[in-house]
Amino acid sequence: MQKANGDIIIIQDADFEYDPNDYNKLLHPIIDGHADVVYGSRFMGSGPHRVLFFFHTIGNKFLTFLSNLFTGLNLTDMETGYKMFKIDVFKQIRLKENRFGFEPEVTAKASRIKSIRFYEVGIAYYGRTYNDGKKIKWTDGLKAIWCILKYNIFSRK
């Protein structure tokens, strides 16, 4: 974070499930002056979406619901691996988590910045199977629940 420069920063999971051609979709709400933070949503229906893992989808929707409950946001995909921030917004957030705790932490902390404008845009999603190298496990979901509670209730720093 300290070495980031420019006006905008994008965070993309390096797992080949997200298409860099969607960068412009995330960029438009910021460039047009509407947004400070843009999340790419796999559930908003723009672009191809590989159909996989029913219980992963249910888990994602539960985690997003729980996050929304505490942040007051109305996101459709908090766990997305595609997030874009104005750099001045991103540098206000002090991050501690890595792996699957990152999404709940950054969402909770960003939601507390005064006058923040969140947007979501639909993105393509090329999901992988476990044979393709997907690594998420049910224990990662528990970690995400802990981080939602931790950064929204117990540790609001």
N, CA, C and O of each residue as an XYZ file, in Angstrom:
628
protein
N       0.816     -1.201      0.000
C       0.000      0.000      0.000
C       0.856      1.261      0.000
O       0.532      2.247     -0.662
N       1.954      1.215      0.753
C       2.799      2.406      0.841
C       3.417      2.761     -0.511
O       3.664      3.936     -0.782
N       3.666      1.780     -1.351
C       4.307      2.032     -2.640
C       3.316      2.344     -3.743
O       3.718      2.731     -4.840
N       2.028      2.183     -3.473
C       1.013      2.459     -4.492
C       0.995      3.953     -4.785
O       1.082      4.784     -3.881
N       0.880      4.273     -6.067
C       0.760      5.679     -6.461
C      -0.236      5.775     -7.601
O      -0.820      4.773     -8.011
N      -0.423      6.955     -8.100
C      -1.439      7.169     -9.116
C      -2.728      7.596     -8.454
O      -2.736      7.952     -7.276
N      -3.810      7.565     -9.192
C      -5.095      8.034     -8.688
C      -6.026      6.901     -8.260
O      -6.909      7.093     -7.423
N      -5.818      5.719     -8.844
C      -6.742      4.605     -8.627
C      -5.943      3.333     -8.425
O      -4.904      3.135     -9.055
N      -6.436      2.466     -7.537
C      -5.802      1.171     -7.320
C      -6.844      0.086     -7.535
O      -7.995      0.227     -7.122
N      -6.436     -0.988     -8.180
C      -7.330     -2.119     -8.388
C      -6.741     -3.340     -7.697
O      -5.535     -3.583     -7.727
N      -7.628     -4.090     -7.079
C      -7.242     -5.335     -6.429
C      -7.919     -6.451     -7.198
O      -9.140     -6.467     -7.352
N      -7.113     -7.382     -7.678
C      -7.639     -8.508     -8.442
C      -7.023     -9.792     -7.920
O      -5.802     -9.902     -7.806
N      -7.878    -10.770     -7.601
C      -7.360    -12.093     -7.253
C      -6.529    -12.608     -8.419
O      -6.884    -12.417     -9.582
N      -5.438    -13.250     -8.099
C      -4.526    -13.759     -9.128
C      -4.816    -15.223     -9.439
O      -3.897    -16.030     -9.577
N      -6.096    -15.557     -9.548
C      -6.464    -16.962     -9.746
C      -7.081    -17.245    -11.114
O      -7.617    -18.330    -11.341
N      -7.009    -16.289    -12.010
C      -7.492    -16.436    -13.388
C      -9.008    -16.586    -13.489
O      -9.506    -17.029    -14.524
N      -9.754    -16.228    -12.444
C     -11.211    -16.295    -12.497
C     -11.829    -14.975    -12.955
O     -13.012    -14.932    -13.291
N     -11.055    -13.918    -12.971
C     -11.554    -12.592    -13.330
C     -10.865    -12.113    -14.599
O      -9.680    -12.372    -14.811
N     -11.614    -11.415    -15.435
C     -11.151    -11.001    -16.747
C     -10.648     -9.550    -16.706
O     -11.429     -8.644    -16.415
N      -9.359     -9.315    -16.992
C      -8.842     -7.940    -17.013
C      -9.565     -7.028    -18.003
O      -9.458     -5.806    -17.901
N     -10.289     -7.594    -18.948
C     -11.081     -6.763    -19.856
C     -12.189     -6.021    -19.115
O     -12.770     -5.084    -19.662
N     -12.491     -6.419    -17.882
C     -13.518     -5.741    -17.090
C     -12.990     -4.522    -16.330
O     -13.762     -3.840    -15.656
N     -11.702     -4.241    -16.426
C     -11.149     -3.070    -15.720
C     -11.945     -1.804    -16.046
O     -12.277     -1.025    -15.152
N     -12.244     -1.608    -17.322
C     -12.957     -0.387    -17.710
C     -14.347     -0.310    -17.098
O     -14.830      0.783    -16.800
N     -14.996     -1.453    -16.905
C     -16.318     -1.452    -16.258
C     -16.206     -0.915    -14.833
O     -17.058     -0.149    -14.383
N     -15.158     -1.317    -14.132
C     -14.964     -0.843    -12.766
C     -14.539      0.620    -12.743
O     -14.889      1.367    -11.829
N     -13.800      1.010    -13.735
C     -13.241      2.359    -13.803
C     -14.292      3.442    -14.071
O     -14.189      4.543    -13.531
N     -15.294      3.145    -14.893
C     -16.249      4.174    -15.322
C     -16.939      4.926    -14.182
O     -16.983      6.155    -14.236
N     -17.477      4.269    -13.160
C     -18.131      5.046    -12.091
C     -17.177      6.004    -11.365
O     -17.600      7.054    -10.882
N     -15.896      5.643    -11.288
C     -14.920      6.545    -10.656
C     -14.587      7.698    -11.592
O     -14.637      8.859    -11.186
N     -14.253      7.394    -12.825
C     -13.898      8.428    -13.804
C     -15.051      9.403    -14.025
O     -14.835     10.602    -14.202
N     -16.277      8.878    -14.013
C     -17.454      9.731    -14.217
C     -17.814     10.557    -12.983
O     -18.760     11.344    -13.017
N     -17.055     10.378    -11.885
C     -17.261     11.183    -10.685
C     -18.368     10.696     -9.773
O     -18.832     11.449     -8.917
N     -18.808      9.447     -9.934
C     -19.890      8.930     -9.113
C     -19.412      8.108     -7.915
O     -20.101      8.046     -6.897
N     -18.245      7.479     -8.023
C     -17.834      6.486     -7.029
C     -16.441      6.761     -6.492
O     -15.601      7.373     -7.153
N     -16.221      6.285     -5.258
C     -14.898      6.267     -4.645
C     -14.361      4.840     -4.584
O     -13.151      4.612     -4.593
N     -15.291      3.883     -4.523
C     -14.978      2.460     -4.446
C     -15.931      1.722     -5.379
O     -17.132      1.992     -5.389
N     -15.394      0.791     -6.159
C     -16.231     -0.015     -7.046
C     -15.878     -1.481     -6.851
O     -14.712     -1.867     -6.939
N     -16.891     -2.289     -6.587
C     -16.723     -3.735     -6.476
C     -17.286     -4.372     -7.740
O     -18.343     -3.974     -8.229
N     -16.582     -5.350     -8.254
C     -17.095     -6.135     -9.362
C     -17.962     -7.248     -8.814
O     -17.517     -8.020     -7.965
N     -19.177     -7.341     -9.282
C     -20.099     -8.357     -8.771
C     -20.274     -9.491     -9.766
O     -20.569     -9.281    -10.942
N     -20.082    -10.698     -9.255
C     -20.310    -11.895    -10.068
C     -21.784    -12.220    -10.164
O     -22.169    -13.112    -10.920
N     -22.623    -11.514     -9.411
C     -24.046    -11.850     -9.328
C     -24.954    -10.806     -9.956
O     -26.173    -10.888     -9.807
N     -24.395     -9.829    -10.652
C     -25.218     -8.792    -11.263
C     -25.509     -9.070    -12.736
O     -26.266     -8.322    -13.355
N     -24.944    -10.103    -13.301
C     -25.345    -10.546    -14.627
C     -24.757     -9.823    -15.813
O     -25.465     -9.614    -16.798
N     -23.514     -9.436    -15.770
C     -22.885     -8.829    -16.933
C     -21.698     -9.684    -17.348
O     -20.696     -9.758    -16.636
N     -21.811    -10.312    -18.472
C     -20.717    -11.141    -18.962
C     -20.890    -12.592    -18.585
O     -21.796    -12.942    -17.829
N     -20.024    -13.438    -19.111
C     -20.111    -14.870    -18.827
C     -19.902    -15.155    -17.345
O     -19.153    -14.460    -16.659
N     -20.573    -16.177    -16.880
C     -20.481    -16.582    -15.477
C     -20.512    -18.100    -15.426
O     -21.549    -18.714    -15.682
N     -19.391    -18.699    -15.100
C     -19.352    -20.156    -15.017
C     -20.202    -20.636    -13.847
O     -20.103    -20.103    -12.742
N     -21.017    -21.620    -14.088
C     -21.909    -22.157    -13.071
C     -21.193    -23.279    -12.339
O     -20.876    -24.316    -12.921
N     -20.944    -23.056    -11.050
C     -20.219    -24.006    -10.211
C     -20.716    -23.941     -8.782
O     -21.225    -22.906     -8.352
N     -20.581    -25.005     -8.055
C     -20.607    -25.046     -6.597
C     -21.761    -24.289     -5.934
O     -21.587    -23.158     -5.482
N     -22.907    -24.903     -5.881
C     -24.101    -24.326     -5.266
C     -23.812    -23.818     -3.852
O     -24.192    -22.698     -3.510
N     -23.146    -24.627     -3.030
C     -22.927    -24.223     -1.639
C     -21.918    -23.086     -1.510
O     -21.952    -22.353     -0.521
N     -21.029    -22.923     -2.476
C     -20.149    -21.747     -2.468
C     -20.984    -20.488     -2.680
O     -20.757    -19.467     -2.030
N     -21.947    -20.567     -3.588
C     -22.810    -19.412     -3.849
C     -23.639    -19.074     -2.616
O     -23.757    -17.906     -2.247
N     -24.209    -20.086     -1.981
C     -24.994    -19.857     -0.761
C     -24.103    -19.254      0.323
O     -24.506    -18.317      1.012
N     -22.899    -19.789      0.473
C     -21.964    -19.253      1.460
C     -21.608    -17.812      1.174
O     -21.572    -16.985      2.086
N     -21.342    -17.499     -0.097
C     -21.003    -16.132     -0.479
C     -22.163    -15.193     -0.173
O     -21.961    -14.110      0.376
N     -23.361    -15.602     -0.522
C     -24.526    -14.749     -0.277
C     -24.746    -14.542      1.228
O     -25.147    -13.457      1.649
N     -24.488    -15.574      2.035
C     -24.612    -15.430      3.481
C     -23.566    -14.451      4.019
O     -23.891    -13.573      4.819
N     -22.322    -14.599      3.585
C     -21.262    -13.695      4.041
C     -21.549    -12.260      3.619
O     -21.337    -11.330      4.397
N     -22.030    -12.075      2.396
C     -22.377    -10.737      1.912
C     -23.523    -10.170      2.743
O     -23.486     -9.003      3.132
N     -24.541    -10.982      3.017
C     -25.660    -10.544      3.854
C     -25.173    -10.112      5.236
O     -25.556     -9.050      5.728
N     -24.334    -10.930      5.856
C     -23.833    -10.630      7.196
C     -23.013     -9.333      7.183
O     -23.155     -8.496      8.075
N     -22.174     -9.175      6.188
C     -21.397     -7.940      6.046
C     -22.328     -6.743      5.863
O     -22.153     -5.716      6.519
N     -23.309     -6.868      4.981
C     -24.257     -5.770      4.741
C     -25.025     -5.403      6.010
O     -25.301     -4.230      6.261
N     -25.363     -6.411      6.803
C     -26.092     -6.194      8.049
C     -25.338     -5.238      8.968
O     -25.942     -4.379      9.610
N     -24.024     -5.390      9.026
C     -23.218     -4.564      9.920
C     -22.720     -3.273      9.276
O     -22.551     -2.269      9.968
N     -22.482     -3.280      7.970
C     -21.953     -2.074      7.313
C     -23.045     -1.128      6.845
O     -22.797      0.060      6.639
N     -24.257     -1.654      6.675
C     -25.335     -0.824      6.141
C     -25.288     -0.704      4.628
O     -26.084      0.029      4.040
N     -24.372     -1.410      3.995
C     -24.294     -1.400      2.531
C     -25.311     -2.382      1.962
O     -25.941     -3.144      2.695
N     -25.456     -2.348      0.645
C     -26.361     -3.270     -0.037
C     -25.608     -3.949     -1.184
O     -26.065     -3.956     -2.327
N     -24.457     -4.514     -0.858
C     -23.648     -5.190     -1.861
C     -24.285     -6.511     -2.260
O     -25.035     -7.106     -1.486
N     -23.983     -6.967     -3.469
C     -24.412     -8.298     -3.896
C     -23.269     -9.299     -3.822
O     -23.502    -10.507     -3.872
N     -22.006     -8.802     -3.701
C     -20.847     -9.699     -3.755
C     -19.671     -9.106     -2.986
O     -18.709     -8.626     -3.584
N     -19.752     -9.143     -1.653
C     -18.678     -8.609     -0.813
C     -17.384     -9.391     -1.017
O     -16.295     -8.824     -0.932
N     -17.501    -10.693     -1.285
C     -16.329    -11.565     -1.403
C     -15.678    -11.528     -2.785
O     -14.820    -12.361     -3.078
N     -16.056    -10.607     -3.616
C     -15.471    -10.518     -4.949
C     -13.959    -10.307     -4.893
O     -13.440     -9.654     -3.987
N     -13.280    -10.861     -5.860
C     -11.839    -10.658     -5.973
C     -11.495     -9.505     -6.887
O     -10.370     -9.412     -7.379
N     -12.452     -8.628     -7.119
C     -12.267     -7.475     -8.011
C     -12.766     -6.223     -7.313
O     -13.973     -6.011     -7.199
N     -11.834     -5.385     -6.840
C     -12.192     -4.162     -6.142
C     -11.321     -3.019     -6.662
O     -10.128     -3.194     -6.910
N     -11.932     -1.854     -6.820
C     -11.202     -0.678     -7.276
C     -11.478      0.475     -6.312
O     -12.615      0.688     -5.891
N     -10.423      1.216     -5.971
C     -10.522      2.317     -5.018
C      -9.822      3.555     -5.578
O      -8.827      3.447     -6.295
N     -10.349      4.718     -5.245
C      -9.548      5.916     -5.395
C      -8.403      5.758     -4.404
O      -8.619      5.304     -3.280
N      -7.207      6.121     -4.798
C      -6.033      5.870     -3.965
C      -6.123      6.591     -2.622
O      -5.687      6.049     -1.607
N      -6.681      7.806     -2.597
C      -6.769      8.536     -1.328
C      -7.725      7.836     -0.353
O      -7.533      7.924      0.860
N      -8.730      7.159     -0.852
C      -9.625      6.371     -0.006
C      -8.897      5.133      0.509
O      -8.937      4.827      1.701
N      -8.240      4.433     -0.392
C      -7.567      3.188     -0.027
C      -6.478      3.417      1.018
O      -6.294      2.590      1.911
N      -5.762      4.525      0.913
C      -4.670      4.792      1.856
C      -5.164      5.189      3.246
O      -4.367      5.275      4.181
N      -6.472      5.434      3.394
C      -7.045      5.694      4.719
C      -7.302      4.406      5.501
O      -7.559      4.444      6.704
N      -7.231      3.282      4.818
C      -7.571      2.001      5.423
C      -6.296      1.292      5.865
O      -5.393      1.063      5.059
N      -6.229      0.954      7.128
C      -5.091      0.192      7.656
C      -5.483     -1.281      7.693
O      -6.317     -1.695      8.498
N      -4.876     -2.055      6.818
C      -5.236     -3.468      6.670
C      -4.336     -4.370      7.499
O      -3.138     -4.120      7.640
N      -4.931     -5.417      8.042
C      -4.192     -6.398      8.830
C      -4.314     -7.803      8.258
O      -3.391     -8.608      8.382
N      -5.440     -8.099      7.637
C      -5.743     -9.460      7.195
C      -5.114     -9.772      5.839
O      -4.751     -8.886      5.065
N      -5.005    -11.073      5.595
C      -4.663    -11.549      4.267
C      -5.597    -12.716      3.967
O      -6.448    -13.053      4.791
N      -5.455    -13.305      2.858
C      -6.321    -14.419      2.440
C      -7.797    -14.012      2.526
O      -8.163    -12.922      2.086
N      -8.627    -14.862      3.076
C     -10.069    -14.646      3.020
C     -10.590    -13.693      4.084
O     -11.795    -13.451      4.151
N      -9.721    -13.153      4.907
C     -10.124    -12.114      5.850
C     -10.050    -10.725      5.245
O     -10.603     -9.772      5.794
N      -9.367    -10.609      4.112
C      -9.173     -9.298      3.486
C     -10.497     -8.653      3.090
O     -10.727     -7.484      3.398
N     -11.366     -9.394      2.415
C     -12.603     -8.804      1.894
C     -13.496     -8.236      2.999
O     -13.935     -7.091      2.893
N     -13.781     -9.015      4.073
C     -14.601     -8.429      5.141
C     -13.938     -7.230      5.821
O     -14.611     -6.264      6.179
N     -12.625     -7.297      5.996
C     -11.932     -6.189      6.659
C     -11.984     -4.922      5.813
O     -12.373     -3.866      6.311
N     -11.599     -5.011      4.552
C     -11.553     -3.812      3.716
C     -12.956     -3.237      3.524
O     -13.120     -2.019      3.458
N     -13.962     -4.097      3.435
C     -15.335     -3.622      3.272
C     -15.805     -2.903      4.536
O     -16.383     -1.819      4.453
N     -15.562     -3.496      5.700
C     -15.969     -2.869      6.959
C     -15.283     -1.519      7.143
O     -15.929     -0.527      7.481
N     -13.991     -1.487      6.921
C     -13.243     -0.245      7.154
C     -13.578      0.822      6.121
O     -13.680      1.998      6.471
N     -13.747      0.452      4.885
C     -14.112      1.438      3.858
C     -15.507      1.996      4.119
O     -15.756      3.180      3.891
N     -16.415      1.150      4.595
C     -17.798      1.606      4.822
C     -17.886      2.677      5.902
O     -18.875      3.408      5.956
N     -16.892      2.785      6.752
C     -16.902      3.774      7.832
C     -16.282      5.113      7.426
O     -16.312      6.063      8.208
N     -15.733      5.202      6.240
C     -15.166      6.475      5.783
C     -16.324      7.408      5.424
O     -17.204      7.048      4.642
N     -16.312      8.591      5.995
C     -17.397      9.544      5.768
C     -17.542      9.879      4.286
O     -16.554     10.062      3.575
N     -18.763      9.954      3.847
C     -19.139     10.341      2.479
C     -18.633      9.388      1.404
O     -18.555      9.770      0.236
N     -18.288      8.163      1.768
C     -17.805      7.191      0.781
C     -18.938      6.821     -0.167
O     -20.085      6.654      0.247
N     -18.598      6.698     -1.432
C     -19.587      6.315     -2.446
C     -19.180      4.963     -3.031
O     -18.217      4.867     -3.791
N     -19.926      3.926     -2.667
C     -19.714      2.563     -3.162
C     -20.563      2.336     -4.395
O     -21.710      2.777     -4.462
N     -19.997      1.651     -5.365
C     -20.745      1.182     -6.534
C     -20.373     -0.269     -6.786
O     -19.321     -0.742     -6.353
N     -21.250     -0.965     -7.490
C     -20.963     -2.308     -7.983
C     -21.243     -2.334     -9.476
O     -22.148     -1.655     -9.963
N     -20.468     -3.115    -10.187
C     -20.727     -3.355    -11.607
C     -20.647     -4.848    -11.857
O     -19.875     -5.555    -11.209
N     -21.438     -5.319    -12.787
C     -21.403     -6.729    -13.148
C     -20.128     -7.063    -13.903
O     -19.690     -6.306    -14.769
N     -19.546     -8.188    -13.574
C     -18.306     -8.626    -14.228
C     -18.451    -10.066    -14.699
O     -19.349    -10.793    -14.273
N     -17.556    -10.455    -15.577
C     -17.475    -11.853    -16.006
C     -16.789    -12.659    -14.901
O     -15.981    -12.133    -14.136
N     -17.131    -13.941    -14.839
C     -16.526    -14.805    -13.837
C     -16.259    -16.167    -14.463
O     -17.176    -16.855    -14.913
N     -14.994    -16.535    -14.482
C     -14.561    -17.809    -15.046
C     -14.091    -18.715    -13.909
O     -12.898    -18.975    -13.756
N     -15.053    -19.188    -13.115
C     -14.756    -19.966    -11.926
C     -13.953    -21.225    -12.224
O     -14.054    -21.821    -13.297
N     -13.157    -21.602    -11.238
C     -12.320    -22.803    -11.366
C     -12.875    -23.912    -10.486
O     -13.596    -23.658     -9.521
N     -12.533    -25.124    -10.828
C     -12.853    -26.268     -9.990
C     -11.662    -26.551     -9.087
O     -10.601    -25.949     -9.246
N     -11.835    -27.460     -8.149
C     -10.712    -27.861     -7.305
C      -9.628    -28.535     -8.139
O      -8.443    -28.406     -7.831
N     -10.015    -29.246     -9.182
C      -9.015    -29.839    -10.085
C      -8.216    -28.777    -10.825
O      -7.067    -28.997    -11.207
N      -8.860    -27.596    -11.024
C      -8.178    -26.475    -11.681
C      -7.286    -25.700    -10.715
O      -6.523    -24.834    -11.142
N      -7.372    -25.997     -9.424
C      -6.524    -25.321     -8.449
C      -7.254    -24.465     -7.431
O      -6.608    -23.781     -6.638
N      -8.592    -24.482     -7.427
C      -9.337    -23.715     -6.421
C      -8.965    -24.223     -5.033
O      -8.860    -25.430     -4.817
N      -8.765    -23.293     -4.085
C      -8.255    -23.680     -2.778
C      -9.200    -23.376     -1.621
O      -8.923    -23.793     -0.496
N     -10.285    -22.678     -1.845
C     -11.162    -22.270     -0.739
C     -11.797    -23.493     -0.071
O     -12.182    -24.461     -0.728
N     -11.892    -23.409      1.275
C     -12.477    -24.488      2.066
C     -13.527    -23.893      3.007
O     -13.615    -22.675      3.159
N     -14.314    -24.755      3.630
C     -15.351    -24.282      4.536
C     -14.751    -23.517      5.715
O     -15.398    -22.634      6.277
N     -13.531    -23.849      6.086
C     -12.883    -23.139      7.195
C     -12.581    -21.687      6.829
O     -12.525    -20.822      7.704
N     -12.387    -21.420      5.532
C     -12.192    -20.035      5.083
C     -13.469    -19.222      5.283
O     -13.410    -18.024      5.561
N     -14.616    -19.874      5.141
C     -15.881    -19.209      5.423
C     -15.999    -18.830      6.889
O     -16.494    -17.753      7.220
N     -15.541    -19.719      7.768
C     -15.553    -19.407      9.203
C     -14.639    -18.226      9.512
O     -14.976    -17.363     10.323
N     -13.483    -18.196      8.860
C     -12.550    -17.071      9.036
C     -13.210    -15.765      8.581
O     -13.059    -14.731      9.232
N     -13.939    -15.814      7.467
C     -14.621    -14.621      6.969
C     -15.690    -14.153      7.959
O     -15.821    -12.954      8.207
N     -16.457    -15.096      8.526
C     -17.464    -14.725      9.533
C     -16.783    -14.046     10.721
O     -17.249    -13.012     11.200
N     -15.684    -14.630     11.193
C     -14.943    -14.036     12.305
C     -14.504    -12.611     11.946
O     -14.631    -11.700     12.764
N     -13.994    -12.418     10.737
C     -13.517    -11.084     10.340
C     -14.663    -10.094     10.196
O     -14.496     -8.916     10.513
N     -15.821    -10.540      9.726
C     -16.982     -9.647      9.660
C     -17.323     -9.163     11.073
O     -17.538     -7.970     11.287
N     -17.371    -10.081     12.026
C     -17.675     -9.707     13.411
C     -16.561     -8.859     14.015
O     -16.818     -7.852     14.674
N     -15.335     -9.278     13.781
C     -14.177     -8.581     14.348
C     -14.123     -7.121     13.907
O     -13.960     -6.230     14.741
N     -14.257     -6.866     12.601
C     -14.057     -5.505     12.093
C     -15.318     -4.648     12.097
O     -15.255     -3.451     11.816
N     -16.455     -5.248     12.411
C     -17.687     -4.467     12.510
C     -18.168     -4.282     13.935
O     -18.923     -3.353     14.222
N     -17.734     -5.171     14.839
C     -18.208     -5.092     16.225
C     -17.055     -4.918     17.209
O     -17.042     -3.959     17.981
N     -16.092     -5.832     17.189
C     -15.075     -5.890     18.225
C     -13.895     -4.956     18.022
O     -13.313     -4.476     18.995
N     -13.539     -4.694     16.789
C     -12.358     -3.868     16.509
C     -12.704     -2.909     15.383
O     -12.589     -3.254     14.207
N     -13.119     -1.729     15.736
C     -13.557     -0.768     14.710
C     -12.442      0.194     14.306
O     -12.715      1.329     13.917
N     -11.181     -0.253     14.395
C     -10.037      0.595     14.027
C      -9.583      0.273     12.631
O      -8.632      0.878     12.135
